[in-house]
Every structure is written in structure tokens, then in C-alpha cells.
Amino acid sequence: LDPAFDAECRAEQAKRDAEDLARHAAELAHREAIEREKDLRATGCPGLAVSVVLGGTWVTPAVTRVREFASSTAAVLVMSGRPGCGKSVAACLWLLEGRYRPKAVASRSDHVWDQEVLRKVSRRWVSAVDLARAGSFGDAVEDTWRPAEKAELLVVDDLGQEMLDTKGWALGNMVALLCRRFDEGLRTVVTTNMCGADWKARYCSSDGGRLADRLAQGGEFWETSSSSLRRQSPGGMP
């Protein structure tokens, strides 16, 4: 066999193998992107935030902060900042990166250490406007409030934008939701456009100090002065 011809054949085969591997990797990446999009949309995340996250999220101050929260023991993170600074995108990314959690499984043999497998974490995204609009009675409890209460990870987006009724039902329900989740050890990220002083005056002074006490015990209020990123990013930054 001609050595030159043999080398040429080997080079062609190596090229085809590399192309096959690249094509396979691209197909896997495409399927993974579709699965991630379906997963995030199933939680209730809005399409714009999902598209920005899946398009390659910038490492904004909000993203850095939410990742610090994810690795901490705090139960509640309130992210405050002007519209477009990336709070909602960071919250969406938090739901994506927290979708699996290790679960210990007993081994079949005394000579083998317990193995760890991943389980899907229940997650939910709700806007404060939708929560307030749903009301407090009837189907709204089971369809809207109950899933928000029970999700292991919850994002309450744009708290402070909801309309408050004269009897205080909406405000009381919001505060009760956050307090109940804190008491159950369930983690919550809240985004708001209100400054810290206004937010605390609205939500931490109407309930006898219950929410303020819980935030002091195991919550974090983070306020950023970052400007809007919407004109800087191709898809816009929610």
C-alpha cells in the first residue's frame, strides 16, 4: 500500500470523524437549548428573560449577586434597582441553574458509599401584578397562590408594581406569602424597582414587623445603582 495514499485516506477519515463529532455536538447543544427553554417557560419565566439567559447571559452585578445568594444559606433575596438593570434575567438564571439538586440514595452494598443522583427541583416564576390580580379566594388560591407557596424556588417579579386594594388584601397576601415560605425553609428571590426605603416602608411596616424580622434573620436586601442594559444587549435586558 502506498504510504502517501494511506496517509491521505487516514487524513480524510479523521476529517470526517471530526465533522461527525462537531455535528453531533451541535445537535446535542440544540436539543439541550430546546429543553432548557421548555423548562424555564414551564416555570412561568417570561420569554424575553428566557431568550437573554439562553443567548448567553452577561455577568452583571445582579447575576453575581444571585449566584452568591444561591451558594448561601439565606432564604430570601430582594433585588432592588432601576428597570432594565438585569434583575429579572438574573432571577431567571437562578431558576435555571437551580433546577437540579443532589439526592442521596442508599447503596445496595455495605461496602459501597451512598451514591448521589440529581432530582428536579420545583420552581415557579410569578409577577406581583398577576398575584394581586388573581385575588384571594376560590380558584385563585389553588391555581396561583398555592403553587407559589409550595415551590422550592420562587421568583416574585416586580413586587411594588401591583395595585393595592383599599382593604389591604393584596398587600397582606404578599407579605404572608414571603413569611410563610421563609418559615417553611423555601427560597425566594424578589425583584423590585422600588428603592430600599420605599420597599421596606410598604412591606415591612404593615404587618407588625413580621417580614422585617425574617429578613433580618435570614434574608438579604440588595440594591444596585446599575443603569439600564436594554439598549446595550441585542435582545434587550428585562
NORRARA-V843727 format. One record per pair of residues at least 24 apart in sequence whose ideal C-beta (glycine too) atoms are under 8 Angstrom apart, sorted by the first residue. I is the first residue (numbers start at 1). J is the second residue. If there is no record, write none. Layout:
i=I j=J
i=I j=J
This chain:
i=36 j=96
i=39 j=96
i=39 j=99
i=40 j=92
i=40 j=95
i=40 j=96
i=43 j=95
i=43 j=123
i=43 j=124
i=43 j=125
i=44 j=124
i=44 j=125
i=44 j=126
i=45 j=92
i=45 j=95
i=45 j=125
i=45 j=155
i=46 j=88
i=46 j=92
i=46 j=125
i=46 j=238
i=48 j=235
i=48 j=236
i=48 j=238
i=49 j=88
i=49 j=89
i=49 j=91
i=49 j=92
i=49 j=238
i=50 j=92
i=51 j=235
i=52 j=89
i=52 j=92
i=52 j=233
i=52 j=235
i=52 j=236
i=52 j=237
i=52 j=238
i=53 j=89
i=53 j=92
i=53 j=93
i=53 j=96
i=55 j=234
i=55 j=235
i=57 j=89
i=57 j=90
i=57 j=93
i=58 j=86
i=58 j=229
i=58 j=233
i=58 j=237
i=60 j=85
i=60 j=86
i=60 j=89
i=60 j=90
i=60 j=226
i=60 j=229
i=60 j=237
i=61 j=85
i=61 j=86
i=61 j=224
i=61 j=226
i=62 j=86
i=62 j=87
i=62 j=89
i=62 j=90
i=62 j=224
i=62 j=226
i=63 j=89
i=63 j=90
i=63 j=93
i=65 j=90
i=65 j=222
i=65 j=224
i=66 j=90
i=66 j=91
i=66 j=93
i=66 j=94
i=66 j=189
i=67 j=94
i=67 j=97
i=69 j=94
i=69 j=189
i=69 j=220
i=70 j=94
i=70 j=97
i=70 j=98
i=72 j=220
i=73 j=218
i=74 j=218
i=74 j=219
i=74 j=220
i=75 j=181
i=75 j=182
i=75 j=185
i=75 j=186
i=75 j=187
i=75 j=188
i=75 j=214
i=75 j=218
i=75 j=219
i=76 j=178
i=76 j=181
i=76 j=182
i=76 j=187
i=76 j=188
i=76 j=189
i=76 j=190
i=76 j=214
i=76 j=215
i=76 j=218
i=76 j=219
i=76 j=220
i=77 j=188
i=77 j=189
i=77 j=190
i=77 j=219
i=77 j=220
i=77 j=222
i=78 j=159
i=78 j=190
i=78 j=191
i=78 j=192
i=78 j=199
i=78 j=215
i=78 j=219
i=78 j=220
i=78 j=221
i=78 j=222
i=79 j=189
i=79 j=190
i=79 j=191
i=79 j=192
i=79 j=222
i=79 j=224
i=80 j=191
i=80 j=192
i=80 j=193
i=80 j=194
i=80 j=195
i=80 j=196
i=80 j=199
i=80 j=221
i=80 j=222
i=80 j=223
i=80 j=224
i=81 j=193
i=81 j=223
i=81 j=224
i=81 j=225
i=81 j=226
i=82 j=193
i=82 j=225
i=82 j=226
i=82 j=227
i=82 j=228
i=83 j=193
i=83 j=228
i=84 j=227
i=84 j=228
i=84 j=229
i=84 j=230
i=84 j=237
i=84 j=238
i=85 j=224
i=85 j=226
i=85 j=227
i=85 j=228
i=85 j=229
i=85 j=237
i=86 j=226
i=86 j=229
i=86 j=237
i=86 j=238
i=87 j=191
i=87 j=192
i=87 j=224
i=87 j=238
i=88 j=157
i=88 j=158
i=88 j=191
i=88 j=238
i=89 j=237
i=89 j=238
i=91 j=125
i=91 j=155
i=91 j=157
i=91 j=189
i=91 j=191
i=92 j=125
i=92 j=155
i=94 j=153
i=94 j=155
i=94 j=189
i=95 j=123
i=95 j=125
i=95 j=153
i=95 j=155
i=98 j=123
i=98 j=153
i=99 j=123
i=101 j=152
i=121 j=152
i=121 j=153
i=122 j=150
i=122 j=151
i=122 j=152
i=122 j=153
i=123 j=151
i=123 j=152
i=123 j=153
i=123 j=154
i=124 j=148
i=124 j=151
i=124 j=153
i=124 j=154
i=124 j=155
i=125 j=154
i=125 j=155
i=125 j=157
i=126 j=154
i=126 j=155
i=126 j=156
i=126 j=157
i=127 j=156
i=127 j=157
i=127 j=158
i=127 j=161
i=128 j=156
i=128 j=157
i=128 j=158
i=128 j=159
i=128 j=160
i=128 j=161
i=128 j=162
i=128 j=174
i=129 j=158
i=129 j=161
i=129 j=162
i=129 j=163
i=131 j=156
i=131 j=162
i=131 j=170
i=131 j=173
i=131 j=174
i=131 j=177
i=132 j=162
i=132 j=163
i=132 j=164
i=132 j=170
i=132 j=173
i=132 j=174
i=133 j=162
i=136 j=169
i=136 j=170
i=136 j=173
i=145 j=173
i=145 j=177
i=148 j=177
i=149 j=177
i=149 j=180
i=149 j=181
i=150 j=186
i=151 j=186
i=152 j=186
i=152 j=187
i=153 j=186
i=153 j=187
i=153 j=188
i=153 j=189
i=154 j=181
i=154 j=186
i=154 j=187
i=154 j=188
i=154 j=189
i=155 j=188
i=155 j=189
i=155 j=190
i=155 j=191
i=156 j=188
i=156 j=189
i=156 j=190
i=156 j=191
i=157 j=191
i=158 j=191
i=158 j=192
i=158 j=193
i=159 j=190
i=159 j=191
i=159 j=192
i=159 j=194
i=159 j=199
i=159 j=203
i=160 j=192
i=160 j=193
i=160 j=194
i=160 j=198
i=160 j=199
i=160 j=202
i=161 j=193
i=168 j=206
i=171 j=202
i=171 j=203
i=171 j=206
i=172 j=206
i=172 j=207
i=174 j=203
i=175 j=203
i=175 j=206
i=175 j=207
i=175 j=210
i=175 j=211
i=176 j=207
i=178 j=203
i=178 j=211
i=178 j=214
i=179 j=207
i=179 j=210
i=179 j=211
i=179 j=214
i=182 j=214
i=182 j=218
i=182 j=219
i=183 j=214
i=195 j=223
i=196 j=221
i=196 j=223
